[in-house]
Amino acid sequence: MKKFEERLERLEELAAKIKEPDLPLEEAVSVFEEGVKLARGLERDLDKIQGKVEILLNQPTNLDDKPEIGLFDRED
C-alpha cells in the first residue's frame, strides 16, 4: 500500500488530467473511477486518524481521571 501522501499526490494528478479538454471519454471515465477509489480510501484513512487523535486527546492526564468518550452530551 502506498503512503497517504503518495496517494493524495496521485489524486491531484488525476484531478488535473480530467480537466484536459482533449481527454477521450473512455480515458476520462477511467481517470474518474481511479480518482473516486483513491478519494474513498483517503477518506477512510483520515477517519481512522481522526479517531486516534480523539482517543489521544481524551486520555486522562492523572491516573485518577477518566477519559471522556463523548458519546453522550452531559446535561448540567
N, CA, C and O of each residue as an XYZ file, in Angstrom:
304
protein
N       0.844     -1.181      0.000
C       0.000      0.000      0.000
C       0.889      1.243      0.000
O       1.874      1.321      0.734
N       0.525      2.194     -0.824
C       1.295      3.422     -0.914
C       1.019      4.301      0.297
O       0.001      4.170      0.976
N       1.949      5.185      0.537
C       1.782      6.133      1.628
C       0.649      7.100      1.317
O       0.305      7.329      0.157
N       0.088      7.652      2.360
C      -1.021      8.596      2.228
C      -0.651      9.738      1.282
O      -1.427     10.097      0.396
N       0.531     10.301      1.477
C       0.957     11.451      0.679
C       1.080     11.092     -0.799
O       0.736     11.896     -1.665
N       1.566      9.896     -1.086
C       1.695      9.458     -2.477
C       0.328      9.308     -3.133
O       0.140      9.694     -4.287
N      -0.614      8.752     -2.404
C      -1.962      8.583     -2.946
C      -2.655      9.932     -3.137
O      -3.387     10.125     -4.108
N      -2.424     10.860     -2.213
C      -3.001     12.188     -2.349
C      -2.418     12.898     -3.572
O      -3.142     13.559     -4.316
N      -1.122     12.758     -3.772
C      -0.472     13.348     -4.949
C      -1.048     12.754     -6.236
O      -1.289     13.478     -7.202
N      -1.268     11.447     -6.247
C      -1.857     10.791     -7.426
C      -3.263     11.323     -7.679
O      -3.641     11.546     -8.829
N      -4.036     11.528     -6.624
C      -5.387     12.075     -6.776
C      -5.342     13.472     -7.388
O      -6.177     13.816     -8.224
N      -4.379     14.265     -6.975
C      -4.219     15.603     -7.539
C      -3.848     15.528     -9.021
O      -4.330     16.330     -9.822
N      -2.994     14.569     -9.389
C      -2.641     14.365    -10.795
C      -3.876     14.002    -11.612
O      -4.079     14.513    -12.713
N      -4.692     13.118    -11.062
C      -5.912     12.704    -11.756
C      -6.883     13.874    -11.919
O      -7.531     14.009    -12.957
N      -6.979     14.711    -10.897
C      -7.863     15.874    -10.965
C      -7.417     16.820    -12.074
O      -8.248     17.386    -12.784
N      -6.121     16.988    -12.221
C      -5.605     17.850    -13.286
C      -5.844     17.209    -14.656
O      -6.196     17.892    -15.618
N      -5.650     15.896    -14.731
C      -5.793     15.200    -16.015
C      -7.228     15.236    -16.516
O      -7.463     15.399    -17.714
N      -8.183     15.087    -15.617
C      -9.579     15.023    -16.048
C     -10.073     16.374    -16.565
O     -11.096     16.449    -17.245
N      -9.343     17.434    -16.241
C      -9.713     18.765    -16.719
C      -9.202     19.055    -18.130
O      -9.558     20.071    -18.726
N      -8.367     18.159    -18.662
C      -7.830     18.344    -20.005
C      -8.968     18.271    -21.023
O      -9.721     17.297    -21.032
N      -9.106     19.282    -21.877
C     -10.234     19.327    -22.813
C     -10.180     18.249    -23.903
O     -11.226     17.871    -24.431
N      -9.001     17.751    -24.251
C      -8.893     16.759    -25.325
C      -8.809     15.321    -24.812
O      -8.446     14.419    -25.567
N      -9.137     15.098    -23.554
C      -9.102     13.762    -22.968
C     -10.272     12.941    -23.527
O     -11.428     13.349    -23.410
N      -9.975     11.792    -24.130
C     -11.056     10.947    -24.657
C     -11.997     10.485    -23.538
O     -11.585     10.314    -22.391
N     -13.243     10.291    -23.891
C     -14.267      9.934    -22.913
C     -13.919      8.665    -22.141
O     -14.071      8.623    -20.920
N     -13.459      7.641    -22.834
C     -13.131      6.377    -22.168
C     -12.029      6.571    -21.131
O     -12.085      6.008    -20.038
N     -11.030      7.372    -21.485
C      -9.936      7.636    -20.552
C     -10.416      8.502    -19.385
O      -9.981      8.314    -18.249
N     -11.310      9.446    -19.669
C     -11.857     10.299    -18.617
C     -12.627      9.468    -17.593
O     -12.532      9.707    -16.389
N     -13.380      8.502    -18.077
C     -14.130      7.621    -17.170
C     -13.173      6.795    -16.324
O     -13.401      6.612    -15.128
N     -12.112      6.298    -16.931
C     -11.113      5.516    -16.206
C     -10.414      6.369    -15.144
O     -10.211      5.923    -14.015
N     -10.053      7.583    -15.512
C      -9.405      8.513    -14.576
C     -10.356      8.837    -13.425
O      -9.952      8.867    -12.263
N     -11.619      9.078    -13.762
C     -12.612      9.385    -12.739
C     -12.789      8.219    -11.768
O     -12.865      8.415    -10.555
N     -12.853      6.998    -12.318
C     -13.021      5.812    -11.480
C     -11.849      5.648    -10.513
O     -12.048      5.386     -9.327
N     -10.632      5.803    -11.024
C      -9.455      5.695    -10.165
C      -9.476      6.783     -9.092
O      -9.128      6.531     -7.939
N      -9.885      7.991     -9.477
C      -9.948      9.097     -8.527
C     -10.949      8.854     -7.410
O     -10.684      9.165     -6.249
N     -12.094      8.299     -7.763
C     -13.113      8.008     -6.749
C     -12.605      6.960     -5.768
O     -12.800      7.093     -4.560
N     -11.957      5.927     -6.279
C     -11.408      4.876     -5.399
C     -10.350      5.456     -4.458
O     -10.338      5.158     -3.264
N      -9.466      6.284     -5.010
C      -8.433      6.909     -4.179
C      -9.050      7.809     -3.118
O      -8.653      7.769     -1.953
N     -10.021      8.619     -3.522
C     -10.655      9.552     -2.589
C     -11.333      8.803     -1.445
O     -11.238      9.215     -0.289
N     -12.008      7.720     -1.760
C     -12.680      6.934     -0.706
C     -11.674      6.313      0.252
O     -11.886      6.306      1.464
N     -10.578      5.792     -0.294
C      -9.537      5.220      0.556
C      -8.888      6.262      1.449
O      -8.637      6.006      2.626
N      -8.615      7.435      0.895
C      -8.026      8.522      1.682
C      -8.991      8.984      2.770
O      -8.573      9.291      3.886
N     -10.272      9.032      2.444
C     -11.267      9.438      3.439
C     -11.322      8.439      4.597
O     -11.430      8.834      5.758
N     -11.249      7.153      4.277
C     -11.228      6.127      5.342
C     -10.003      6.304      6.232
O     -10.095      6.215      7.457
N      -8.853      6.555      5.604
C      -7.627      6.760      6.373
C      -7.744      7.979      7.281
O      -7.324      7.935      8.437
N      -8.309      9.057      6.768
C      -8.481     10.269      7.581
C      -9.426     10.013      8.757
O      -9.201     10.519      9.856
N     -10.478      9.230      8.527
C     -11.395      8.889      9.616
C     -10.673      8.106     10.715
O     -10.892      8.350     11.902
N      -9.811      7.164     10.315
C      -9.043      6.381     11.295
C      -8.099      7.291     12.085
O      -7.990      7.185     13.307
N      -7.431      8.172     11.372
C      -6.503      9.092     12.031
C      -7.246     10.006     12.994
O      -6.778     10.255     14.105
N      -8.396     10.503     12.574
C      -9.191     11.374     13.445
C      -9.608     10.633     14.713
O      -9.582     11.201     15.805
N      -9.990      9.366     14.569
C     -10.365      8.573     15.735
C      -9.200      8.403     16.692
O      -9.378      8.491     17.907
N      -8.006      8.159     16.159
C      -6.825      8.010     17.013
C      -6.510      9.316     17.743
O      -6.174      9.306     18.927
N      -6.622     10.433     17.034
C      -6.343     11.734     17.649
C      -7.344     12.013     18.766
O      -6.965     12.494     19.834
N      -8.611     11.715     18.525
C      -9.623     11.933     19.563
C      -9.341     11.085     20.795
O      -9.514     11.550     21.922
N      -8.910      9.847     20.591
C      -8.574      8.981     21.720
C      -7.397      9.564     22.494
O      -7.418      9.612     23.723
N      -6.379     10.002     21.774
C      -5.205     10.578     22.438
C      -5.555     11.843     23.206
O      -5.049     12.060     24.307
N      -6.405     12.670     22.642
C      -6.782     13.916     23.311
C      -7.633     13.670     24.551
O      -7.648     14.489     25.470
N      -8.336     12.551     24.578
C      -9.205     12.251     25.710
C      -8.556     11.362     26.754
O      -9.216     10.954     27.710
N      -7.273     11.054     26.590
C      -6.595     10.245     27.598
C      -6.464     11.049     28.879
O      -6.206     12.252     28.837
N      -6.638     10.396     30.008
C      -6.517     11.109     31.279
C      -5.088     11.593     31.526
O      -4.120     10.919     31.176
N      -4.978     12.771     32.135
C      -3.656     13.301     32.464
C      -3.185     12.765     33.809
O      -1.985     12.596     34.024
N      -4.111     12.501     34.707
C      -3.801     11.885     36.001
C      -4.367     10.478     36.000
O      -5.308     10.183     35.262
N      -3.811      9.624     36.808
C      -4.299      8.254     36.859
C      -5.724      8.172     37.382
O      -6.447      7.231     37.056
N      -6.146      9.154     38.198
C      -7.491      9.141     38.760
C      -8.531      9.683     37.780
O      -9.725      9.442     37.956
N      -8.091     10.415     36.747
C      -9.016     10.979     35.762
C      -9.533      9.882     34.848
O      -8.829      8.915     34.556
N     -10.757     10.042     34.406
C     -11.346      9.109     33.453
C     -11.478      9.836     32.121
O     -11.851     11.009     32.104
N     -11.186      9.182     31.016
C     -11.313      9.836     29.714
C     -12.782     10.076     29.379
O     -13.662      9.310     29.773
N     -13.024     11.158     28.643
C     -14.376     11.440     28.167
C     -14.514     10.844     26.780
O     -13.750     11.170     25.871
N     -15.472      9.989     26.630
C     -15.663      9.325     25.354
C     -16.423     10.229     24.392
O     -16.217     10.157     23.180
N     -17.280     11.062     24.910
C     -18.008     11.992     24.063
C     -19.172     11.361     23.324
O     -19.628     11.901     22.316
N     -19.658     10.230     23.803
C     -20.786      9.575     23.140
C     -22.113     10.235     23.501
O     -23.041     10.273     22.692
N     -22.189     10.744     24.702
C     -23.427     11.344     25.154
C     -23.145     12.740     25.684
O     -22.138     12.957     26.359
N     -24.014     13.676     25.388
C     -23.871     15.016     25.913
C     -24.294     15.028     27.367
O     -25.263     14.379     27.759
N     -23.553     15.773     28.151
C     -23.914     15.903     29.559
C     -24.987     16.970     29.710
O     -24.963     17.995     29.029
N     -25.901     16.721     30.586
C     -26.901     17.728     30.903
C     -26.552     18.313     32.266
O     -26.532     17.604     33.272
N     -26.274     19.632     32.285
C     -25.908     20.278     33.532
C     -27.125     20.786     34.268
O     -26.998     21.363     35.348
